[in-house]
Structure formats: C-alpha cells, structure tokens
Amino acid sequence: MRVRKVSTCRRCGKHSGVINKYALAYCRQCFREIGTGLGFKKYS
Ligand SMILES: [Zn+2]
C-alpha cells in the first residue's frame, strides 16, 4: 500500500496550510469555518 504524504483539503482541495492534526485534513480556512460551526473549541 502506498500512503500519500501530501495532504489536500477535503473541502476545497488545496494543499497549503492543511491541518492534519485532527485527521480531518482541512486547510486553515476551512478548518476554521467548519471548526467553529461544529463548536470544535469545546473539545479542547
Ligand atoms: Zn480548504
């Protein structure tokens, strides 16, 4: 199996500033929008 090291945003497809920390693979912008929408701060 081959693992992709380059992560792309699942939402917009960009691969700049993609956050792979939470296994969500969203870029900063999308992560911010989605994160706040889901109340991600509560899970800190
Ligand atoms: Zn994005």
mmCIF file of the protein (N, C-alpha, C, O) and its ligand, coordinates in Angstrom:
data_MODEL
# 
_entry.id   MODEL 
# 
loop_
_entity.id 
_entity.type 
_entity.pdbx_number_of_molecules 
1 polymer     1 
2 non-polymer 1 
# 
_entity_poly.entity_id                      1 
_entity_poly.type                           'polypeptide(L)' 
_entity_poly.nstd_linkage                   no 
_entity_poly.nstd_monomer                   no 
_entity_poly.pdbx_seq_one_letter_code       MRVRKVSTCRRCGKHSGVINKYALAYCRQCFREIGTGLGFKKYS 
_entity_poly.pdbx_seq_one_letter_code_can   MRVRKVSTCRRCGKHSGVINKYALAYCRQCFREIGTGLGFKKYS 
_entity_poly.pdbx_strand_id                 A 
# 
loop_
_entity_poly_seq.entity_id 
_entity_poly_seq.num 
_entity_poly_seq.mon_id 
_entity_poly_seq.hetero 
1 1  MET n 
1 2  ARG n 
1 3  VAL n 
1 4  ARG n 
1 5  LYS n 
1 6  VAL n 
1 7  SER n 
1 8  THR n 
1 9  CYS n 
1 10 ARG n 
1 11 ARG n 
1 12 CYS n 
1 13 GLY n 
1 14 LYS n 
1 15 HIS n 
1 16 SER n 
1 17 GLY n 
1 18 VAL n 
1 19 ILE n 
1 20 ASN n 
1 21 LYS n 
1 22 TYR n 
1 23 ALA n 
1 24 LEU n 
1 25 ALA n 
1 26 TYR n 
1 27 CYS n 
1 28 ARG n 
1 29 GLN n 
1 30 CYS n 
1 31 PHE n 
1 32 ARG n 
1 33 GLU n 
1 34 ILE n 
1 35 GLY n 
1 36 THR n 
1 37 GLY n 
1 38 LEU n 
1 39 GLY n 
1 40 PHE n 
1 41 LYS n 
1 42 LYS n 
1 43 TYR n 
1 44 SER n 
# 
loop_
_struct_asym.id 
_struct_asym.entity_id 
A 1 
B 2 
# 
loop_
_chem_comp.id 
_chem_comp.type 
_chem_comp.mon_nstd_flag 
ALA 'L-peptide linking' y 
ARG 'L-peptide linking' y 
ASN 'L-peptide linking' y 
CYS 'L-peptide linking' y 
GLN 'L-peptide linking' y 
GLU 'L-peptide linking' y 
GLY 'peptide linking'   y 
HIS 'L-peptide linking' y 
ILE 'L-peptide linking' y 
LEU 'L-peptide linking' y 
LYS 'L-peptide linking' y 
MET 'L-peptide linking' y 
PHE 'L-peptide linking' y 
SER 'L-peptide linking' y 
THR 'L-peptide linking' y 
TYR 'L-peptide linking' y 
VAL 'L-peptide linking' y 
ZN  non-polymer         . 
# 
_pdbx_entity_nonpoly.entity_id   2 
_pdbx_entity_nonpoly.name        ? 
_pdbx_entity_nonpoly.comp_id     ZN 
# 
_pdbx_nonpoly_scheme.asym_id         B 
_pdbx_nonpoly_scheme.entity_id       2 
_pdbx_nonpoly_scheme.mon_id          ZN 
_pdbx_nonpoly_scheme.ndb_seq_num     1 
_pdbx_nonpoly_scheme.pdb_seq_num     101 
_pdbx_nonpoly_scheme.auth_seq_num    101 
_pdbx_nonpoly_scheme.pdb_mon_id      ZN 
_pdbx_nonpoly_scheme.auth_mon_id     ZN 
_pdbx_nonpoly_scheme.pdb_strand_id   A 
_pdbx_nonpoly_scheme.pdb_ins_code    . 
# 
loop_
_atom_site.group_PDB 
_atom_site.id 
_atom_site.type_symbol 
_atom_site.label_atom_id 
_atom_site.label_alt_id 
_atom_site.label_comp_id 
_atom_site.label_asym_id 
_atom_site.label_entity_id 
_atom_site.label_seq_id 
_atom_site.pdbx_PDB_ins_code 
_atom_site.Cartn_x 
_atom_site.Cartn_y 
_atom_site.Cartn_z 
_atom_site.occupancy 
_atom_site.B_iso_or_equiv 
_atom_site.pdbx_formal_charge 
_atom_site.auth_seq_id 
_atom_site.auth_comp_id 
_atom_site.auth_asym_id 
_atom_site.auth_atom_id 
_atom_site.pdbx_PDB_model_num 
ATOM   1   N  N  . MET A 1 1  ? 0.835   -1.209 0.000  1.00 0.00 ? 1   MET A N  1 
ATOM   2   C  CA . MET A 1 1  ? 0.000   0.000  0.000  1.00 0.00 ? 1   MET A CA 1 
ATOM   3   C  C  . MET A 1 1  ? 0.866   1.253  0.000  1.00 0.00 ? 1   MET A C  1 
ATOM   4   O  O  . MET A 1 1  ? 1.949   1.295  0.584  1.00 0.00 ? 1   MET A O  1 
ATOM   5   N  N  . ARG A 1 2  ? 0.364   2.237  -0.654 1.00 0.00 ? 2   ARG A N  1 
ATOM   6   C  CA . ARG A 1 2  ? 1.109   3.483  -0.745 1.00 0.00 ? 2   ARG A CA 1 
ATOM   7   C  C  . ARG A 1 2  ? 0.367   4.579  0.021  1.00 0.00 ? 2   ARG A C  1 
ATOM   8   O  O  . ARG A 1 2  ? -0.833  4.788  -0.152 1.00 0.00 ? 2   ARG A O  1 
ATOM   9   N  N  . VAL A 1 3  ? 1.094   5.239  0.837  1.00 0.00 ? 3   VAL A N  1 
ATOM   10  C  CA . VAL A 1 3  ? 0.469   6.284  1.643  1.00 0.00 ? 3   VAL A CA 1 
ATOM   11  C  C  . VAL A 1 3  ? 0.813   7.660  1.084  1.00 0.00 ? 3   VAL A C  1 
ATOM   12  O  O  . VAL A 1 3  ? 1.976   7.979  0.837  1.00 0.00 ? 3   VAL A O  1 
ATOM   13  N  N  . ARG A 1 4  ? -0.185  8.431  0.900  1.00 0.00 ? 4   ARG A N  1 
ATOM   14  C  CA . ARG A 1 4  ? 0.041   9.784  0.407  1.00 0.00 ? 4   ARG A CA 1 
ATOM   15  C  C  . ARG A 1 4  ? 0.566   10.674 1.535  1.00 0.00 ? 4   ARG A C  1 
ATOM   16  O  O  . ARG A 1 4  ? -0.018  10.773 2.614  1.00 0.00 ? 4   ARG A O  1 
ATOM   17  N  N  . LYS A 1 5  ? 1.652   11.290 1.244  1.00 0.00 ? 5   LYS A N  1 
ATOM   18  C  CA . LYS A 1 5  ? 2.194   12.194 2.243  1.00 0.00 ? 5   LYS A CA 1 
ATOM   19  C  C  . LYS A 1 5  ? 1.656   13.616 2.064  1.00 0.00 ? 5   LYS A C  1 
ATOM   20  O  O  . LYS A 1 5  ? 1.584   14.407 3.003  1.00 0.00 ? 5   LYS A O  1 
ATOM   21  N  N  . VAL A 1 6  ? 1.288   13.895 0.832  1.00 0.00 ? 6   VAL A N  1 
ATOM   22  C  CA . VAL A 1 6  ? 0.743   15.225 0.566  1.00 0.00 ? 6   VAL A CA 1 
ATOM   23  C  C  . VAL A 1 6  ? -0.736  15.231 0.889  1.00 0.00 ? 6   VAL A C  1 
ATOM   24  O  O  . VAL A 1 6  ? -1.535  14.537 0.261  1.00 0.00 ? 6   VAL A O  1 
ATOM   25  N  N  . SER A 1 7  ? -1.067  16.005 1.852  1.00 0.00 ? 7   SER A N  1 
ATOM   26  C  CA . SER A 1 7  ? -2.468  16.070 2.250  1.00 0.00 ? 7   SER A CA 1 
ATOM   27  C  C  . SER A 1 7  ? -3.137  17.268 1.591  1.00 0.00 ? 7   SER A C  1 
ATOM   28  O  O  . SER A 1 7  ? -2.587  18.369 1.551  1.00 0.00 ? 7   SER A O  1 
ATOM   29  N  N  . THR A 1 8  ? -4.296  17.033 1.092  1.00 0.00 ? 8   THR A N  1 
ATOM   30  C  CA . THR A 1 8  ? -5.067  18.115 0.490  1.00 0.00 ? 8   THR A CA 1 
ATOM   31  C  C  . THR A 1 8  ? -6.343  18.329 1.284  1.00 0.00 ? 8   THR A C  1 
ATOM   32  O  O  . THR A 1 8  ? -6.882  17.417 1.910  1.00 0.00 ? 8   THR A O  1 
ATOM   33  N  N  . CYS A 1 9  ? -6.792  19.540 1.233  1.00 0.00 ? 9   CYS A N  1 
ATOM   34  C  CA . CYS A 1 9  ? -8.005  19.865 1.967  1.00 0.00 ? 9   CYS A CA 1 
ATOM   35  C  C  . CYS A 1 9  ? -9.193  19.076 1.403  1.00 0.00 ? 9   CYS A C  1 
ATOM   36  O  O  . CYS A 1 9  ? -9.391  19.018 0.190  1.00 0.00 ? 9   CYS A O  1 
ATOM   37  N  N  . ARG A 1 10 ? -9.948  18.496 2.266  1.00 0.00 ? 10  ARG A N  1 
ATOM   38  C  CA . ARG A 1 10 ? -11.070 17.687 1.815  1.00 0.00 ? 10  ARG A CA 1 
ATOM   39  C  C  . ARG A 1 10 ? -12.196 18.555 1.281  1.00 0.00 ? 10  ARG A C  1 
ATOM   40  O  O  . ARG A 1 10 ? -13.080 18.099 0.556  1.00 0.00 ? 10  ARG A O  1 
ATOM   41  N  N  . ARG A 1 11 ? -12.133 19.801 1.659  1.00 0.00 ? 11  ARG A N  1 
ATOM   42  C  CA . ARG A 1 11 ? -13.241 20.682 1.298  1.00 0.00 ? 11  ARG A CA 1 
ATOM   43  C  C  . ARG A 1 11 ? -12.957 21.438 0.009  1.00 0.00 ? 11  ARG A C  1 
ATOM   44  O  O  . ARG A 1 11 ? -13.763 21.416 -0.922 1.00 0.00 ? 11  ARG A O  1 
ATOM   45  N  N  . CYS A 1 12 ? -11.811 22.105 -0.041 1.00 0.00 ? 12  CYS A N  1 
ATOM   46  C  CA . CYS A 1 12 ? -11.536 22.953 -1.205 1.00 0.00 ? 12  CYS A CA 1 
ATOM   47  C  C  . CYS A 1 12 ? -10.443 22.368 -2.093 1.00 0.00 ? 12  CYS A C  1 
ATOM   48  O  O  . CYS A 1 12 ? -10.230 22.853 -3.204 1.00 0.00 ? 12  CYS A O  1 
ATOM   49  N  N  . GLY A 1 13 ? -9.749  21.337 -1.625 1.00 0.00 ? 13  GLY A N  1 
ATOM   50  C  CA . GLY A 1 13 ? -8.777  20.664 -2.469 1.00 0.00 ? 13  GLY A CA 1 
ATOM   51  C  C  . GLY A 1 13 ? -7.406  21.302 -2.477 1.00 0.00 ? 13  GLY A C  1 
ATOM   52  O  O  . GLY A 1 13 ? -6.502  20.819 -3.159 1.00 0.00 ? 13  GLY A O  1 
ATOM   53  N  N  . LYS A 1 14 ? -7.237  22.358 -1.744 1.00 0.00 ? 14  LYS A N  1 
ATOM   54  C  CA . LYS A 1 14 ? -5.933  22.999 -1.682 1.00 0.00 ? 14  LYS A CA 1 
ATOM   55  C  C  . LYS A 1 14 ? -5.009  22.205 -0.770 1.00 0.00 ? 14  LYS A C  1 
ATOM   56  O  O  . LYS A 1 14 ? -5.443  21.457 0.106  1.00 0.00 ? 14  LYS A O  1 
ATOM   57  N  N  . HIS A 1 15 ? -3.716  22.398 -1.015 1.00 0.00 ? 15  HIS A N  1 
ATOM   58  C  CA . HIS A 1 15 ? -2.797  21.706 -0.122 1.00 0.00 ? 15  HIS A CA 1 
ATOM   59  C  C  . HIS A 1 15 ? -1.792  22.670 0.473  1.00 0.00 ? 15  HIS A C  1 
ATOM   60  O  O  . HIS A 1 15 ? -0.604  22.370 0.590  1.00 0.00 ? 15  HIS A O  1 
ATOM   61  N  N  . SER A 1 16 ? -2.284  23.807 0.838  1.00 0.00 ? 16  SER A N  1 
ATOM   62  C  CA . SER A 1 16 ? -1.423  24.768 1.514  1.00 0.00 ? 16  SER A CA 1 
ATOM   63  C  C  . SER A 1 16 ? -1.994  25.062 2.890  1.00 0.00 ? 16  SER A C  1 
ATOM   64  O  O  . SER A 1 16 ? -3.130  25.516 3.030  1.00 0.00 ? 16  SER A O  1 
ATOM   65  N  N  . GLY A 1 17 ? -1.188  24.795 3.890  1.00 0.00 ? 17  GLY A N  1 
ATOM   66  C  CA . GLY A 1 17 ? -1.657  25.044 5.244  1.00 0.00 ? 17  GLY A CA 1 
ATOM   67  C  C  . GLY A 1 17 ? -2.713  24.058 5.677  1.00 0.00 ? 17  GLY A C  1 
ATOM   68  O  O  . GLY A 1 17 ? -3.607  24.385 6.458  1.00 0.00 ? 17  GLY A O  1 
ATOM   69  N  N  . VAL A 1 18 ? -2.603  22.839 5.161  1.00 0.00 ? 18  VAL A N  1 
ATOM   70  C  CA . VAL A 1 18 ? -3.586  21.831 5.546  1.00 0.00 ? 18  VAL A CA 1 
ATOM   71  C  C  . VAL A 1 18 ? -3.263  21.284 6.927  1.00 0.00 ? 18  VAL A C  1 
ATOM   72  O  O  . VAL A 1 18 ? -2.125  20.907 7.207  1.00 0.00 ? 18  VAL A O  1 
ATOM   73  N  N  . ILE A 1 19 ? -4.229  21.247 7.747  1.00 0.00 ? 19  ILE A N  1 
ATOM   74  C  CA . ILE A 1 19 ? -4.042  20.737 9.095  1.00 0.00 ? 19  ILE A CA 1 
ATOM   75  C  C  . ILE A 1 19 ? -4.401  19.263 9.144  1.00 0.00 ? 19  ILE A C  1 
ATOM   76  O  O  . ILE A 1 19 ? -5.552  18.881 8.931  1.00 0.00 ? 19  ILE A O  1 
ATOM   77  N  N  . ASN A 1 20 ? -3.421  18.456 9.423  1.00 0.00 ? 20  ASN A N  1 
ATOM   78  C  CA . ASN A 1 20 ? -3.655  17.016 9.504  1.00 0.00 ? 20  ASN A CA 1 
ATOM   79  C  C  . ASN A 1 20 ? -3.672  16.555 10.953 1.00 0.00 ? 20  ASN A C  1 
ATOM   80  O  O  . ASN A 1 20 ? -3.676  15.359 11.245 1.00 0.00 ? 20  ASN A O  1 
ATOM   81  N  N  . LYS A 1 21 ? -3.680  17.485 11.808 1.00 0.00 ? 21  LYS A N  1 
ATOM   82  C  CA . LYS A 1 21 ? -3.534  17.205 13.229 1.00 0.00 ? 21  LYS A CA 1 
ATOM   83  C  C  . LYS A 1 21 ? -4.693  16.378 13.759 1.00 0.00 ? 21  LYS A C  1 
ATOM   84  O  O  . LYS A 1 21 ? -4.514  15.459 14.558 1.00 0.00 ? 21  LYS A O  1 
ATOM   85  N  N  . TYR A 1 22 ? -5.862  16.720 13.304 1.00 0.00 ? 22  TYR A N  1 
ATOM   86  C  CA . TYR A 1 22 ? -7.060  16.082 13.833 1.00 0.00 ? 22  TYR A CA 1 
ATOM   87  C  C  . TYR A 1 22 ? -7.619  15.049 12.880 1.00 0.00 ? 22  TYR A C  1 
ATOM   88  O  O  . TYR A 1 22 ? -8.770  14.629 12.998 1.00 0.00 ? 22  TYR A O  1 
ATOM   89  N  N  . ALA A 1 23 ? -6.780  14.642 11.925 1.00 0.00 ? 23  ALA A N  1 
ATOM   90  C  CA . ALA A 1 23 ? -7.194  13.628 10.966 1.00 0.00 ? 23  ALA A CA 1 
ATOM   91  C  C  . ALA A 1 23 ? -8.412  14.077 10.180 1.00 0.00 ? 23  ALA A C  1 
ATOM   92  O  O  . ALA A 1 23 ? -9.241  13.265 9.771  1.00 0.00 ? 23  ALA A O  1 
ATOM   93  N  N  . LEU A 1 24 ? -8.507  15.374 9.976  1.00 0.00 ? 24  LEU A N  1 
ATOM   94  C  CA . LEU A 1 24 ? -9.627  15.892 9.220  1.00 0.00 ? 24  LEU A CA 1 
ATOM   95  C  C  . LEU A 1 24 ? -9.174  16.359 7.852  1.00 0.00 ? 24  LEU A C  1 
ATOM   96  O  O  . LEU A 1 24 ? -9.941  16.353 6.888  1.00 0.00 ? 24  LEU A O  1 
ATOM   97  N  N  . ALA A 1 25 ? -7.904  16.769 7.782  1.00 0.00 ? 25  ALA A N  1 
ATOM   98  C  CA . ALA A 1 25 ? -7.312  17.220 6.521  1.00 0.00 ? 25  ALA A CA 1 
ATOM   99  C  C  . ALA A 1 25 ? -8.069  18.396 5.922  1.00 0.00 ? 25  ALA A C  1 
ATOM   100 O  O  . ALA A 1 25 ? -8.469  18.357 4.758  1.00 0.00 ? 25  ALA A O  1 
ATOM   101 N  N  . TYR A 1 26 ? -8.258  19.403 6.690  1.00 0.00 ? 26  TYR A N  1 
ATOM   102 C  CA . TYR A 1 26 ? -8.815  20.640 6.168  1.00 0.00 ? 26  TYR A CA 1 
ATOM   103 C  C  . TYR A 1 26 ? -7.759  21.722 6.230  1.00 0.00 ? 26  TYR A C  1 
ATOM   104 O  O  . TYR A 1 26 ? -6.903  21.725 7.114  1.00 0.00 ? 26  TYR A O  1 
ATOM   105 N  N  . CYS A 1 27 ? -7.829  22.633 5.289  1.00 0.00 ? 27  CYS A N  1 
ATOM   106 C  CA . CYS A 1 27 ? -6.908  23.753 5.342  1.00 0.00 ? 27  CYS A CA 1 
ATOM   107 C  C  . CYS A 1 27 ? -7.346  24.696 6.469  1.00 0.00 ? 27  CYS A C  1 
ATOM   108 O  O  . CYS A 1 27 ? -8.412  24.540 7.065  1.00 0.00 ? 27  CYS A O  1 
ATOM   109 N  N  . ARG A 1 28 ? -6.510  25.646 6.726  1.00 0.00 ? 28  ARG A N  1 
ATOM   110 C  CA . ARG A 1 28 ? -6.795  26.523 7.860  1.00 0.00 ? 28  ARG A CA 1 
ATOM   111 C  C  . ARG A 1 28 ? -8.139  27.212 7.735  1.00 0.00 ? 28  ARG A C  1 
ATOM   112 O  O  . ARG A 1 28 ? -8.909  27.316 8.689  1.00 0.00 ? 28  ARG A O  1 
ATOM   113 N  N  . GLN A 1 29 ? -8.388  27.674 6.535  1.00 0.00 ? 29  GLN A N  1 
ATOM   114 C  CA . GLN A 1 29 ? -9.608  28.433 6.323  1.00 0.00 ? 29  GLN A CA 1 
ATOM   115 C  C  . GLN A 1 29 ? -10.848 27.558 6.525  1.00 0.00 ? 29  GLN A C  1 
ATOM   116 O  O  . GLN A 1 29 ? -11.782 27.928 7.235  1.00 0.00 ? 29  GLN A O  1 
ATOM   117 N  N  . CYS A 1 30 ? -10.829 26.408 5.892  1.00 0.00 ? 30  CYS A N  1 
ATOM   118 C  CA . CYS A 1 30 ? -11.971 25.511 6.015  1.00 0.00 ? 30  CYS A CA 1 
ATOM   119 C  C  . CYS A 1 30 ? -12.078 24.989 7.436  1.00 0.00 ? 30  CYS A C  1 
ATOM   120 O  O  . CYS A 1 30 ? -13.174 24.851 7.978  1.00 0.00 ? 30  CYS A O  1 
ATOM   121 N  N  . PHE A 1 31 ? -10.955 24.707 8.020  1.00 0.00 ? 31  PHE A N  1 
ATOM   122 C  CA . PHE A 1 31 ? -10.958 24.197 9.385  1.00 0.00 ? 31  PHE A CA 1 
ATOM   123 C  C  . PHE A 1 31 ? -11.571 25.203 10.343 1.00 0.00 ? 31  PHE A C  1 
ATOM   124 O  O  . PHE A 1 31 ? -12.292 24.860 11.280 1.00 0.00 ? 31  PHE A O  1 
ATOM   125 N  N  . ARG A 1 32 ? -11.257 26.435 10.070 1.00 0.00 ? 32  ARG A N  1 
ATOM   126 C  CA . ARG A 1 32 ? -11.783 27.486 10.931 1.00 0.00 ? 32  ARG A CA 1 
ATOM   127 C  C  . ARG A 1 32 ? -13.300 27.576 10.790 1.00 0.00 ? 32  ARG A C  1 
ATOM   128 O  O  . ARG A 1 32 ? -14.032 27.685 11.774 1.00 0.00 ? 32  ARG A O  1 
ATOM   129 N  N  . GLU A 1 33 ? -13.745 27.527 9.549  1.00 0.00 ? 33  GLU A N  1 
ATOM   130 C  CA . GLU A 1 33 ? -15.183 27.629 9.305  1.00 0.00 ? 33  GLU A CA 1 
ATOM   131 C  C  . GLU A 1 33 ? -15.923 26.417 9.863  1.00 0.00 ? 33  GLU A C  1 
ATOM   132 O  O  . GLU A 1 33 ? -16.922 26.554 10.570 1.00 0.00 ? 33  GLU A O  1 
ATOM   133 N  N  . ILE A 1 34 ? -15.432 25.265 9.543  1.00 0.00 ? 34  ILE A N  1 
ATOM   134 C  CA . ILE A 1 34 ? -16.085 24.043 9.990  1.00 0.00 ? 34  ILE A CA 1 
ATOM   135 C  C  . ILE A 1 34 ? -15.936 23.873 11.490 1.00 0.00 ? 34  ILE A C  1 
ATOM   136 O  O  . ILE A 1 34 ? -16.869 23.483 12.193 1.00 0.00 ? 34  ILE A O  1 
ATOM   137 N  N  . GLY A 1 35 ? -14.731 24.178 11.958 1.00 0.00 ? 35  GLY A N  1 
ATOM   138 C  CA . GLY A 1 35 ? -14.454 24.008 13.385 1.00 0.00 ? 35  GLY A CA 1 
ATOM   139 C  C  . GLY A 1 35 ? -15.365 24.854 14.234 1.00 0.00 ? 35  GLY A C  1 
ATOM   140 O  O  . GLY A 1 35 ? -15.913 24.383 15.230 1.00 0.00 ? 35  GLY A O  1 
ATOM   141 N  N  . THR A 1 36 ? -15.527 26.082 13.853 1.00 0.00 ? 36  THR A N  1 
ATOM   142 C  CA . THR A 1 36 ? -16.387 26.957 14.635 1.00 0.00 ? 36  THR A CA 1 
ATOM   143 C  C  . THR A 1 36 ? -17.842 26.542 14.472 1.00 0.00 ? 36  THR A C  1 
ATOM   144 O  O  . THR A 1 36 ? -18.646 26.672 15.395 1.00 0.00 ? 36  THR A O  1 
ATOM   145 N  N  . GLY A 1 37 ? -18.165 26.045 13.300 1.00 0.00 ? 37  GLY A N  1 
ATOM   146 C  CA . GLY A 1 37 ? -19.536 25.618 13.052 1.00 0.00 ? 37  GLY A CA 1 
ATOM   147 C  C  . GLY A 1 37 ? -19.917 24.427 13.910 1.00 0.00 ? 37  GLY A C  1 
ATOM   148 O  O  . GLY A 1 37 ? -21.066 24.284 14.329 1.00 0.00 ? 37  GLY A O  1 
ATOM   149 N  N  . LEU A 1 38 ? -18.948 23.584 14.162 1.00 0.00 ? 38  LEU A N  1 
ATOM   150 C  CA . LEU A 1 38 ? -19.224 22.391 14.959 1.00 0.00 ? 38  LEU A CA 1 
ATOM   151 C  C  . LEU A 1 38 ? -18.952 22.621 16.431 1.00 0.00 ? 38  LEU A C  1 
ATOM   152 O  O  . LEU A 1 38 ? -19.158 21.733 17.259 1.00 0.00 ? 38  LEU A O  1 
ATOM   153 N  N  . GLY A 1 39 ? -18.495 23.799 16.747 1.00 0.00 ? 39  GLY A N  1 
ATOM   154 C  CA . GLY A 1 39 ? -18.172 24.072 18.130 1.00 0.00 ? 39  GLY A CA 1 
ATOM   155 C  C  . GLY A 1 39 ? -16.955 23.286 18.568 1.00 0.00 ? 39  GLY A C  1 
ATOM   156 O  O  . GLY A 1 39 ? -16.926 22.696 19.648 1.00 0.00 ? 39  GLY A O  1 
ATOM   157 N  N  . PHE A 1 40 ? -15.950 23.290 17.707 1.00 0.00 ? 40  PHE A N  1 
ATOM   158 C  CA . PHE A 1 40 ? -14.787 22.453 17.933 1.00 0.00 ? 40  PHE A CA 1 
ATOM   159 C  C  . PHE A 1 40 ? -14.020 22.860 19.177 1.00 0.00 ? 40  PHE A C  1 
ATOM   160 O  O  . PHE A 1 40 ? -13.279 22.068 19.760 1.00 0.00 ? 40  PHE A O  1 
ATOM   161 N  N  . LYS A 1 41 ? -14.205 24.057 19.555 1.00 0.00 ? 41  LYS A N  1 
ATOM   162 C  CA . LYS A 1 41 ? -13.459 24.553 20.707 1.00 0.00 ? 41  LYS A CA 1 
ATOM   163 C  C  . LYS A 1 41 ? -13.855 23.834 21.994 1.00 0.00 ? 41  LYS A C  1 
ATOM   164 O  O  . LYS A 1 41 ? -13.106 23.803 22.970 1.00 0.00 ? 41  LYS A O  1 
ATOM   165 N  N  . LYS A 1 42 ? -15.009 23.280 21.964 1.00 0.00 ? 42  LYS A N  1 
ATOM   166 C  CA . LYS A 1 42 ? -15.496 22.596 23.159 1.00 0.00 ? 42  LYS A CA 1 
ATOM   167 C  C  . LYS A 1 42 ? -14.713 21.318 23.449 1.00 0.00 ? 42  LYS A C  1 
ATOM   168 O  O  . LYS A 1 42 ? -14.669 20.825 24.576 1.00 0.00 ? 42  LYS A O  1 
ATOM   169 N  N  . TYR A 1 43 ? -14.101 20.807 22.391 1.00 0.00 ? 43  TYR A N  1 
ATOM   170 C  CA . TYR A 1 43 ? -13.400 19.532 22.531 1.00 0.00 ? 43  TYR A CA 1 
ATOM   171 C  C  . TYR A 1 43 ? -11.945 19.690 22.933 1.00 0.00 ? 43  TYR A C  1 
ATOM   172 O  O  . TYR A 1 43 ? -11.184 18.723 22.980 1.00 0.00 ? 43  TYR A O  1 
ATOM   173 N  N  . SER A 1 44 ? -11.585 20.900 23.214 1.00 0.00 ? 44  SER A N  1 
ATOM   174 C  CA . SER A 1 44 ? -10.204 21.138 23.611 1.00 0.00 ? 44  SER A CA 1 
ATOM   175 C  C  . SER A 1 44 ? -10.009 20.566 24.999 1.00 0.00 ? 44  SER A C  1 
ATOM   176 O  O  . SER A 1 44 ? -8.912  20.648 25.552 1.00 0.00 ? 44  SER A O  1 
HETATM 177 ZN ZN . ZN  B 2 .  ? -9.909  24.103 2.435  1.00 0.00 2 101 ZN  A ZN 1 
# 
